């Protein structure tokens, strides 16, 4: 069914929320300098080549040989520092192949990373993703150190709504449960009943056993869920700046050029895009679809680094890349990961007063999924 209602900041007389600032990174603090380890040597040597040869074998289909000597010294240094710092690296599916395949310990979509974050034994988590993901790891592991290589790695969805907005929605629709996409800040998670991801949103909405639900902040995910359930959805006007740029016309042009091409899309895309797709699903479901179906040619309508990561694993599947990059995900680089481990910088903190309610909404989602 169509959405029941669609709301945004303007409905409450509030200005639109500013997106993540592009200010320069903060300089090293005295504390960070004091706990720093020596910066490793970053030269390309025969030793580095030998130590990283097995890792280059994973990515040789997507990283040219000329680039590897610049990446390999960082990769070797990061993998050694992880052990020294008792650290584990969690990487989202949108990270570049050098990070995803060569230094990460756990990879996945937002749901997978949230679940795995509850199982981490290491004392330090380095979150290679965007800021709300690092906050989620901190919420689930309040006693661990959580680092993000660049705290400016934001999200257009997370910055589109605040906890105050959720409270105003509750006033307007008393008694209606609120579902928050995991792509939200900790203060929003603390105000809602349960979280969801794109892979379990329909299941979460229907688990509440009501006929009307508020979903924030992604209007397109809400529209997709509304098309899959009889529950009436009241949505927020947020959107992912990567997925909202795709169009149905663009997909039709791919199919006209090659009628045999398979098109798979993320539910954060507009409805005209999903209408043209052969399959709609979360990043994890999209990857599993390609692994299972093994199409000859496929277009993955999502952030384009994921196509590189799948191509590295499945070199015989040809990826047609429309390539919309997430500027926030691309703030995470090997150099910044190394910087985080050397200096333990860019530590993520969450107000203790909101950790408990935020944790409840995330754990309700994880427990439902399990």
Secondary structure, DSSP 8 states (H G I E B T S, - for coil): ---SEEE-GGGGT----------------HHHHHT----------HHHHHHHHHHHHHHTTTS-HHHHHHHHHHHHHHHHHHHHHTEEEEEETTS-HHHHHHT-SEEE-HHHHHHHHTT--SSEEEEES-HHHHHHHHHH-TTSEEEES-TT---TTGGG--HHHHHHHHHHTTT--EEEESSS-HHHHTTSSEEE-TTTHHHHHHHT--SEEEEESBHHHHHHHHHH-SSEEEEE-B--TTGGG--HHHHHHHHHH-TT-EEEE-TTS-HHHHHH-SEE--HHHHHHHHHHH--SEEEEESBTHHHHHHHHH-TTSEEE---B--TTGGG--HHHHHHHHHH--SB----HHHHHHHHHHHHHHHHHH-
